[in-house]
């Protein structure tokens, strides 16, 4: 485990002080409560205010309260909680229709994090769990989410990064991944053929928020012995419908 950074720890200590009392503090009060040097407190408070994590209290010189940036972070966290809850409901509906394992996942850097999962009703099923992290380039949800990134952002994430393999079918060549993502952009769905698990294939579709931004992907995973062209078409339609239903729950309205 990495070393904690003292300056960052102190900055968070300061922010957490504002959860107490009436939510306003002065620099001397912060210094006294945290037993920090006055210079250190001044520098940290100045930095937090400059980044809008703290803001001066009107008509109370020298006092601060939490700034708009903390509200934005909290709102984003609440959105993710809503996405997880709504995602599980939609995943349950899709799973009940097809009997296969359904996931909802987010993109973080070059990984995906599964925030919702509903198991297959079959005896043979995919072994996974909500909260699990996998390399995005090895999964249908991950490739779907990577394909929606602006080109410059995608290249920045790929720059100098080694694409590790989870199975012999994993895409480890950046150019091959770029080609796959270009096809996904055209098709609007992503397919994984035993790239994260040698016994599982998967199809995924994008989930959008009220502003039309892709915030997640929904996938249906199937053991290869139940995967064929007809089943792929059926599950692709279900994944698209499930992703669309989840998007609507998040406030998305497709343009006419």
N, C-alpha and C positions, 0 to 999 in steps of 0.2 A: 504494500500500500504506500502511496506517495506521501511526501511530507506536507503538512498543513502550512499554508502561507500566513504568517502572523498578521500582515497588513490586511489581508482579505478577511481573516477571522475577526479582527477588530472592527472592520467595517460592518460585518454582519451583526456583531454584538451591539453596535450603535443602532442599527436599524431595528433590532429586536427590542431595544429599550422603549421604542415608541408604541409597542403593543401594550404598555402599562399606563396607568393613570389616565390623564385626559388627552394623551397623544401628542403633547407638545413638550419640548425640552430646549434648554439653552446649552451652549457649549460648556460653561462651567459645571452644570448639572451632569452632563455626560462625563466630563473629566472626573468628577467626584464619584459617580456611581461605578465607573469602570476602572477607576484608579489609573488613568492614563496620563502621560505627560501632556501639558497644555498644548504644546506645539503639535504633538501627534494628533490630538483631538481636532485642533483647528484645521490641519491638513486633510484629515479624513472627512470632516464635515464639509469643508470647501469642495472636495472632490465629489462627494455624494450630491451636494446641491448643484454642482455644475452638470452632473449627469441626470438631474431631475428625480433622484431618489429621495431627496429632501428639498423642502422649500420653506422660505421665510413665512412666519405667521403674520398676516396683515395686522397692522396697528400694535404689534408686539415686538419691538426691535430686539434682535438677538435671540429670538426663539424660532424653533423650526418644527415642522410637522412632516409626515410622510408625503412624498411628491407623487406626481402623476405616473412616473415610471413604475412604482410599486403597484399602483392600481392596474396598469397594463399587464404586468406580469401575473397578478392575481386573476385578472380576467382571462388571460390565456390559459392558466391552470384550470379555471372553472370550465372553459370551453373543452379542454381535453377530458375532464371528468364527464361532461355531458356526452361527448363523443363516445367514450367508453360505454356509458350506460345505454345510449341509443344503439351503439354498434352491437352490443350483446343481444338486444331485442331483435334487431334485424337478422343477425347471424342465426338466432334461434329459429326464426321463421324460415330462412333459407335452408337450414339443416333439416327442419321437419319436412320440407318439400322433397329434398333429394336424398336424405339419409346419410350424407357425407359430412366430413369435418369442415367447418367454416371458421375463418379467421378475419379479424380486422386489425390492421397494422398501421403504424406511423413510421416515417422516415426520420432518422437522426444521423446526420453526417452520411456515412456509407453503410449504415446498419438499419435494419427494421426492428421495431419493437412491437410485439403483439399485445394489443390492449383488450382484445376480446376473443374468446374461443368457445365454440360449441362442438362437442364431439359427435362423431358418426354414430349411428345406431347399429352399425355392423360390428361383428365380433372382431374382424380385422380392421384396424383403424390407425390413423396417424398418431404417433406419440408426440405431444407438444404441450405447451402451457402458456397462458396469458402472462406477460411479463418477460417472456424469453426474447433474446436478441440474436439475430442472425445477419450474416453479410447480405446486404441488399442485392448484390449482383447474382446471388445464388437462388433467389426466390421470385415467384411470380409477383407478389405484392411489392417487393423491392424494385424489380425492374419496371413495374408500372409506375411507381413513384419517381424513380430516377428519370424515366422518360418524360415526365412533366416539368422537370427543372429547366430553367433557361439555360441555353447552351454554355454561356460563360460560367454559370454556377456549377454546372455539371463538370466542366473541364477543370475548374478549381478543385473540386472534390476528387477528381481522378488523378490530378497532377502528382506524379511521383509515388502513387500508391500501388502496392502490390495486391493483386486480386487473388486471394487464396481460394483453393478448391475445397469443396465439401464432398464432392463425388467426382468420378471421372468425367461426368457430363457438365460440370460447372464451367462457366465462361471465365477464363483467366486472362485472356488477351483483350486489352482495352479497345482495340479496333473492332474485334468481334462483338464486344459489348455495345459499342456505339452503333454498329449495324443493327443489332437486335433492338436497341431502343428506338432507332429510326423506324423500324417496322411496327413497333408497338404504338408509336405516335399515329401511324396511319390507321392501324386496326382499331385502336381505342381499348384494347385488352392485351393482357400479357399471359403467356403460357410458359410454364416451367416443366421440362421433361426430365425428371429424376436428377435435378441439379443440386438440391439441398439434402435429398434423401434418395438413395438408390432404388427405393421401392415405392416412391410416391410421385405422382404428377399433379399439376395444379394449374388453375386459371384464375386471373384476378382482374378487377375493374376498378376505376378511380372513384373516390368519394369526394364531393365538393362541398364547400361551406356556402353561406348565403351570398358571398361575393363572387362565387364561381371558382375560388382557389381550391386546388386539389390538396386536401389535408390528410387523406388516408387512402387505403385501398382495402377492398374486401375480396377474399379468395375462397375457393372451394378446392379442397385437397382430396385426392383419390388414390388408393393403392393401385399399382400398375395393372394388376390382374382384373380390375374393374374399369380400366381406361381403354377406350377405343374412339374412333372418329365420331360415331353417333353420340356416345356419352360425352365427349368433349364439347360437341355442339350444344347439347342440352345444358351442361353445366356452365358453359360460357353465357348462355342466355340468362340462366339463374343468377350468375355473378353480376352481370350487368344490371339486371332488375333489382337485385339486392343493394348494389352500390347506389343505384338511382333512388331507391326508397330511403336509404340512409341519408343521402344528400338532401332529399326533401325534408326529412326530419330536422336537418341542420339549417333549414331555411333557404336552400337553393331552389331557384325557379329557372328552368331552362328557357332561353330566349325563344320566342315564337318564330 
